[in-house]
Amino acid sequence: MEDTPIVVKSHDIHLDKEYSQWMYEIKERYRHTQVRAAVKINAEQLMFNWLLGKDLVTRKIDEKWGAGVVEQVSLDLQNEFPSAKGFSTTNLWNMKKWYLFYSENIQQLVGENYNDFCINQLKQYSGEVVQKLQQVVGDIDFPSIFAFVPWGHHVQIITKCKDVDEALFYIKGTINEGWSRNALVNCIKADYYHKKGAAITNFDRYLSASQSKLAKEITKETYDLGFIALPPEYEEADLEDALEQNITQFLLELGTGFAFVGRQKEIIVAGKTRKIDMLFYHIKLKCYVVVELKVVSFDPEFAGKLNFYVNAVDELIKTESDNPTIGLLICKDMNQTEVQWAFRGIETPMGVATYDNVRIKEIKEQLPSVEAIQARIKQAEEEFRLNIKKG
């Protein structure tokens, strides 16, 4: 029987802030070590997959050794490395498909276009990982941007994306947002590539270049609200209620970085109480985001009201360390010309988007339950008896 480790906690110690800070540094150091190791292992494995996929294409193995040679390669590798995963015939075909998907654009992918992006990613790591990835770029035609994304993600991307530009969008999204494989698949399914950043905005005019770029990236043309159900003739309060009750799903639909501050956020201007539909804070943008909801098509007067709320938040809530507040109006529908004309003369950063896929509750969902009906009958009987006594 193995000895059980004994943890002795001494009471003759005095822990202070310095100790807590030291422990924090140790934990962070260990976490960074784990990340560096994972990135290095992932880069090595991906390089192997890339080169094997390239071999399967450039060696023209089907012509040399027959149509079933990929299956034979799979068997040989599995026999040689029985405990290793990833040598199935399907996975080998994925490696070949991966290389073919990017081969025509390979010079662009390993050239200067993505150097800055990769360098920024490398700043998170140090030593051997950086050296190895820099060596990768210099020695073989393996795009360094690939090294930060797991193989399973790469397979999903090349399977579901139509071209390299779309694929690179989801690769960068995975790196920047830390998408899991399921989150990546959901983003592709929702056509995030075409919808993200497509809201009509004036960000270019009233935000810095870096802020404008990021603000555009966090806004969509259309928000999918398929996770809520509303009555047939729903009003804004119904929509707000449903979104608040499903705030986790709404935050996921808004995108990474949003923190919910509150609904019907009260502000007092010139002695009058005003209420903002929903207020958020965006971590990366370091700014408040005012969200106004409309269950009808865009009307030019909505822009003025949103402008008022954005200015109010800047004056009453925003601190010196926060960036300018952004306004986002989400409405049922909009006309591009109307939005653009309504924005003229407004100097606060704002955007307009739409929503769709709201589910309409069935009649049976709107009817009261049996318990509610019985309770109402009981209440009516009590009221009747009381009235008899009074009479």
C-alpha positions as CSV (number, residue, x, y, z in Angstrom):
1,M,0.0,0.0,0.0
2,E,1.4,3.4,-1.0
3,D,2.0,6.0,1.6
4,T,-0.7,8.7,1.6
5,P,0.8,12.2,1.3
6,I,0.3,14.2,4.5
7,V,-0.2,17.9,4.3
8,V,0.8,19.7,7.4
9,K,-0.6,23.2,8.0
10,S,1.4,25.2,10.4
11,H,-0.4,27.7,12.6
12,D,2.9,29.4,13.4
13,I,2.9,31.5,10.2
14,H,1.8,35.0,9.3
15,L,0.5,35.4,5.8
16,D,0.4,38.9,4.4
17,K,0.0,40.7,1.1
18,E,3.5,40.0,0.0
19,Y,3.0,36.3,0.4
20,S,-0.3,36.5,-1.6
21,Q,1.4,38.4,-4.4
22,W,4.2,35.8,-4.5
23,M,1.8,32.9,-4.7
24,Y,-0.1,34.7,-7.5
25,E,3.1,35.1,-9.4
26,I,4.0,31.4,-9.0
27,K,0.6,30.3,-10.2
28,E,0.7,32.6,-13.2
29,R,4.2,31.4,-14.0
30,Y,3.0,27.8,-14.0
31,R,0.0,28.7,-16.2
32,H,2.2,30.4,-18.7
33,T,4.5,27.3,-18.7
34,Q,1.5,25.1,-19.5
35,V,0.4,27.4,-22.3
36,R,3.9,27.6,-23.8
37,A,4.2,23.8,-23.8
38,A,0.8,23.4,-25.4
39,V,1.6,25.9,-28.1
40,K,4.9,24.2,-28.9
41,I,3.3,20.7,-29.0
42,N,0.5,22.0,-31.2
43,A,2.9,23.7,-33.6
44,E,5.0,20.5,-33.9
45,Q,2.0,18.4,-34.6
46,L,0.5,20.8,-37.1
47,M,3.8,21.0,-39.0
48,F,3.8,17.3,-39.3
49,N,0.2,17.2,-40.6
50,W,1.0,20.1,-43.0
51,L,4.1,18.3,-44.4
52,L,2.4,15.0,-44.7
53,G,-0.6,16.6,-46.5
54,K,1.9,18.3,-48.8
55,D,3.6,15.0,-49.5
56,L,0.3,13.4,-50.4
57,V,-0.3,16.1,-52.9
58,T,3.1,16.9,-54.4
59,R,4.4,13.3,-54.6
60,K,1.3,12.3,-56.7
61,I,1.2,9.1,-54.7
62,D,-2.0,7.8,-56.4
63,E,-0.2,7.7,-59.8
64,K,2.9,6.0,-58.3
65,W,1.4,3.4,-56.0
66,G,-2.3,3.1,-56.8
67,A,-5.6,4.6,-55.7
68,G,-5.6,2.8,-52.3
69,V,-2.2,4.1,-51.2
70,V,-3.6,6.5,-48.6
71,E,-5.2,3.6,-46.8
72,Q,-1.9,1.8,-47.0
73,V,0.0,4.8,-45.5
74,S,-2.5,4.9,-42.7
75,L,-2.0,1.2,-41.9
76,D,1.8,1.5,-42.0
77,L,1.8,4.5,-39.6
78,Q,-0.6,2.9,-37.2
79,N,1.4,-0.3,-37.1
80,E,4.6,1.6,-36.4
81,F,3.0,3.9,-33.8
82,P,0.1,1.9,-32.3
83,S,-0.4,4.3,-29.4
84,A,-0.5,7.4,-31.5
85,K,-3.7,9.0,-32.6
86,G,-4.4,10.9,-35.9
87,F,-3.3,8.3,-38.4
88,S,-6.7,7.2,-39.6
89,T,-7.4,7.3,-43.3
90,T,-10.0,10.0,-42.7
91,N,-7.4,12.2,-40.9
92,L,-4.8,11.7,-43.7
93,W,-7.4,12.8,-46.2
94,N,-8.0,15.8,-44.0
95,M,-4.3,16.6,-44.1
96,K,-4.3,16.5,-47.9
97,K,-7.4,18.6,-48.1
98,W,-5.9,21.1,-45.6
99,Y,-2.8,21.6,-47.8
100,L,-4.9,21.8,-51.0
101,F,-7.2,24.4,-49.5
102,Y,-4.4,26.8,-48.9
103,S,-1.8,25.8,-51.5
104,E,-2.7,28.4,-54.1
105,N,-2.3,31.2,-51.5
106,I,0.7,29.8,-49.7
107,Q,3.1,32.6,-50.5
108,Q,0.6,35.2,-49.3
109,L,0.1,33.2,-46.1
110,V,3.8,32.9,-45.2
111,G,4.6,36.4,-46.4
112,E,4.4,39.8,-44.8
113,N,0.6,40.0,-44.7
114,Y,0.4,38.1,-41.5
115,N,3.8,38.8,-39.9
116,D,2.5,41.5,-37.6
117,F,-0.4,39.4,-36.5
118,C,1.8,36.5,-35.7
119,I,4.4,38.7,-33.9
120,N,1.6,40.1,-31.7
121,Q,0.6,36.5,-30.8
122,L,4.2,35.5,-30.1
123,K,4.5,38.3,-27.5
124,Q,2.5,36.1,-25.2
125,Y,5.2,33.4,-25.2
126,S,9.0,33.3,-24.9
127,G,12.1,31.4,-25.5
128,E,11.9,28.1,-27.2
129,V,8.4,28.6,-28.5
130,V,9.1,31.8,-30.3
131,Q,12.4,30.5,-31.7
132,K,10.7,27.4,-33.0
133,L,7.8,29.3,-34.6
134,Q,10.2,31.8,-36.2
135,Q,12.2,28.8,-37.5
136,V,9.0,27.4,-39.0
137,V,8.3,30.5,-41.0
138,G,11.9,30.6,-42.2
139,D,12.5,27.0,-43.1
140,I,9.2,25.6,-44.6
141,D,6.1,27.0,-46.2
142,F,4.0,26.5,-43.1
143,P,2.0,29.6,-42.2
144,S,2.8,30.6,-38.6
145,I,-0.7,31.8,-38.0
146,F,-1.8,28.1,-38.1
147,A,0.3,27.2,-35.0
148,F,-2.1,28.9,-32.6
149,V,-5.2,26.9,-33.6
150,P,-5.9,23.2,-32.7
151,W,-6.1,20.6,-35.5
152,G,-9.8,19.9,-34.9
153,H,-10.6,23.5,-35.5
154,H,-8.6,23.5,-38.8
155,V,-10.6,20.5,-40.0
156,Q,-13.9,22.3,-39.2
157,I,-12.7,25.5,-40.9
158,I,-11.6,23.9,-44.2
159,T,-14.7,21.7,-44.3
160,K,-17.2,24.5,-43.8
161,C,-15.5,27.6,-45.3
162,K,-15.8,28.6,-48.9
163,D,-12.5,30.4,-49.4
164,V,-9.2,31.3,-47.7
165,D,-10.3,34.8,-46.6
166,E,-13.3,33.3,-44.8
167,A,-11.1,30.6,-43.3
168,L,-8.5,33.2,-42.0
169,F,-11.3,35.2,-40.5
170,Y,-12.3,32.2,-38.3
171,I,-8.7,31.3,-37.6
172,K,-8.1,34.9,-36.2
173,G,-11.4,34.7,-34.3
174,T,-10.3,31.4,-32.7
175,I,-7.0,33.0,-31.7
176,N,-8.4,36.3,-30.4
177,E,-11.6,35.1,-28.8
178,G,-10.5,31.7,-27.6
179,W,-13.4,29.9,-29.3
180,S,-13.9,26.2,-28.4
181,R,-14.6,23.9,-31.4
182,N,-18.3,24.0,-30.7
183,A,-18.3,27.8,-30.5
184,L,-16.3,27.9,-33.8
185,V,-18.9,25.7,-35.5
186,N,-21.7,27.8,-34.2
187,C,-20.1,31.0,-35.5
188,I,-19.6,29.4,-39.0
189,K,-23.1,28.1,-39.0
190,A,-24.4,31.6,-38.1
191,D,-22.3,33.0,-41.0
192,Y,-20.4,35.2,-38.6
193,Y,-18.0,36.1,-41.4
194,H,-20.5,37.9,-43.5
195,K,-22.6,39.3,-40.6
196,K,-20.0,40.5,-38.2
197,G,-19.1,44.2,-38.6
198,A,-21.8,44.8,-41.1
199,A,-24.0,47.0,-38.9
200,I,-24.3,50.6,-40.3
201,T,-22.1,52.8,-38.1
202,N,-20.3,56.1,-37.9
203,F,-17.4,54.6,-36.0
204,D,-14.8,55.7,-38.6
205,R,-15.6,59.4,-38.0
206,Y,-15.8,59.5,-34.2
207,L,-13.5,56.8,-32.9
208,S,-9.7,56.3,-33.3
209,A,-8.6,53.9,-36.0
210,S,-7.9,51.1,-33.6
211,Q,-11.2,51.7,-31.6
212,S,-13.2,51.9,-34.8
213,K,-11.8,48.7,-36.2
214,L,-12.6,46.8,-33.0
215,A,-16.0,48.4,-32.6
216,K,-16.9,47.3,-36.1
217,E,-15.7,43.8,-35.4
218,I,-18.0,43.5,-32.3
219,T,-21.2,44.6,-34.1
220,K,-23.2,42.5,-36.5
221,E,-25.7,43.3,-39.2
222,T,-28.3,41.0,-37.7
223,Y,-28.5,39.5,-34.3
224,D,-30.0,36.0,-34.1
225,L,-32.5,35.9,-31.2
226,G,-33.7,32.4,-31.9
227,F,-33.2,31.5,-28.2
228,I,-36.2,33.5,-27.0
229,A,-40.0,33.1,-27.6
230,L,-42.5,36.0,-27.5
231,P,-46.2,36.5,-27.8
232,P,-47.6,37.2,-31.3
233,E,-48.1,40.9,-30.6
234,Y,-45.0,41.5,-28.4
235,E,-43.8,44.9,-27.3
236,E,-40.4,46.3,-26.3
237,A,-40.9,45.4,-22.7
238,D,-41.6,41.8,-23.7
239,L,-38.4,41.7,-25.8
240,E,-36.4,43.2,-22.9
241,D,-37.8,40.8,-20.4
242,A,-36.9,37.8,-22.6
243,L,-33.4,39.0,-23.2
244,E,-32.8,39.7,-19.5
245,Q,-34.1,36.2,-18.6
246,N,-31.8,34.7,-21.2
247,I,-28.9,37.1,-20.7
248,T,-26.2,34.4,-21.0
249,Q,-27.4,33.5,-24.5
250,F,-27.7,37.2,-25.4
251,L,-24.2,37.9,-24.3
252,L,-23.0,34.9,-26.4
253,E,-24.8,36.4,-29.4
254,L,-23.4,39.9,-28.8
255,G,-19.9,38.4,-28.8
256,T,-16.9,38.0,-26.5
257,G,-16.0,40.9,-24.2
258,F,-19.5,42.2,-23.3
259,A,-20.4,42.5,-19.6
260,F,-24.0,43.2,-18.6
261,V,-24.4,46.3,-16.5
262,G,-28.2,46.4,-16.2
263,R,-31.6,46.7,-17.8
264,Q,-33.7,49.9,-17.6
265,K,-30.6,51.6,-16.2
266,E,-31.8,54.8,-14.5
267,I,-30.1,58.1,-15.2
268,I,-31.2,61.5,-14.0
269,V,-30.8,64.5,-16.4
270,A,-32.0,68.0,-15.4
271,G,-34.1,66.5,-12.6
272,K,-35.9,64.0,-14.9
273,T,-35.5,60.3,-14.7
274,R,-34.5,58.5,-17.9
275,K,-34.1,54.8,-18.4
276,I,-31.7,53.0,-20.8
277,D,-33.0,49.8,-22.3
278,M,-29.8,47.8,-21.7
279,L,-26.3,48.9,-20.7
280,F,-23.2,46.9,-21.2
281,Y,-19.5,47.4,-20.8
282,H,-17.0,46.0,-23.4
283,I,-13.8,44.8,-21.8
284,K,-11.5,45.1,-24.9
285,L,-12.9,48.4,-26.0
286,K,-12.9,49.6,-22.4
287,C,-16.1,51.5,-22.9
288,Y,-19.8,51.4,-22.1
289,V,-22.2,50.3,-24.8
290,V,-25.8,51.6,-24.7
291,V,-28.2,49.2,-26.4
292,E,-31.7,50.4,-27.3
293,L,-34.2,47.9,-28.6
294,K,-37.1,48.6,-31.0
295,V,-39.7,46.1,-32.1
296,V,-40.5,48.2,-35.2
297,S,-38.5,49.3,-38.2
298,F,-35.9,52.1,-37.8
299,D,-37.3,55.6,-37.5
300,P,-34.9,58.6,-37.7
301,E,-36.0,59.9,-34.3
302,F,-34.5,56.8,-32.7
303,A,-31.0,58.1,-33.6
304,G,-31.6,61.3,-31.6
305,K,-32.8,59.4,-28.5
306,L,-29.8,57.0,-28.7
307,N,-27.5,60.0,-29.1
308,F,-29.0,61.5,-26.0
309,Y,-28.4,58.3,-23.9
310,V,-24.8,58.0,-25.2
311,N,-24.0,61.6,-24.2
312,A,-25.7,61.0,-20.8
313,V,-23.6,58.0,-20.1
314,D,-20.4,59.9,-21.1
315,E,-21.3,62.7,-18.7
316,L,-22.7,60.7,-15.7
317,I,-21.2,57.2,-15.7
318,K,-18.0,57.1,-17.8
319,T,-14.7,57.7,-16.0
320,E,-11.5,59.2,-17.3
321,S,-10.0,55.7,-17.9
322,D,-12.9,54.7,-20.1
323,N,-13.1,55.2,-23.9
324,P,-16.0,57.1,-25.5
325,T,-19.4,55.3,-25.0
326,I,-20.9,53.6,-28.0
327,G,-24.6,53.4,-28.9
328,L,-26.1,50.4,-30.6
329,L,-29.7,50.4,-31.8
330,I,-31.2,47.0,-32.5
331,C,-34.5,47.2,-34.4
332,K,-36.8,45.0,-36.4
333,D,-35.8,46.3,-39.8
334,M,-34.0,49.3,-41.3
335,N,-33.5,51.3,-44.5
336,Q,-29.8,52.1,-45.1
337,T,-30.4,55.5,-46.5
338,E,-32.6,56.5,-43.6
339,V,-30.0,55.4,-41.1
340,Q,-27.2,57.3,-42.9
341,W,-29.2,60.5,-43.2
342,A,-30.2,60.2,-39.5
343,F,-26.6,60.0,-38.5
344,R,-25.6,63.2,-40.2
345,G,-24.7,65.9,-37.6
346,I,-24.5,63.3,-34.8
347,E,-21.0,63.2,-33.3
348,T,-21.3,60.3,-31.0
349,P,-20.2,56.8,-32.1
350,M,-23.3,54.8,-32.9
351,G,-24.5,51.8,-35.0
352,V,-27.8,50.3,-36.1
353,A,-28.4,46.6,-36.6
354,T,-31.5,44.4,-36.9
355,Y,-32.7,41.2,-35.2
356,D,-34.5,38.1,-36.4
357,N,-35.5,34.5,-35.7
358,V,-37.6,35.4,-32.6
359,R,-39.9,32.5,-31.9
360,I,-43.6,33.2,-31.5
361,K,-45.2,31.4,-28.6
362,E,-47.9,28.9,-29.5
363,I,-51.4,29.4,-28.1
364,K,-50.9,26.6,-25.6
365,E,-47.8,28.3,-24.2
366,Q,-49.7,31.5,-23.5
367,L,-52.7,29.8,-21.8
368,P,-52.5,29.6,-18.0
369,S,-51.6,26.3,-16.4
370,V,-54.2,24.0,-14.7
371,E,-52.7,25.0,-11.3
372,A,-53.1,28.7,-12.2
373,I,-56.8,28.2,-13.2
374,Q,-57.5,26.2,-10.0
375,A,-55.9,28.9,-7.9
376,R,-58.0,31.6,-9.7
377,I,-61.2,29.6,-9.1
378,K,-60.3,29.2,-5.4
379,Q,-59.7,33.0,-5.2
380,A,-63.0,33.7,-6.8
381,E,-64.8,31.5,-4.4
382,E,-63.2,33.2,-1.4
383,E,-64.2,36.6,-2.8
384,F,-67.7,35.4,-3.4
385,R,-68.0,34.1,0.2
386,L,-66.7,37.4,1.6
387,N,-69.2,39.4,-0.5
388,I,-72.0,37.2,0.8
389,K,-71.0,37.9,4.4
390,K,-70.7,41.6,3.8
391,G,-74.1,41.6,2.0
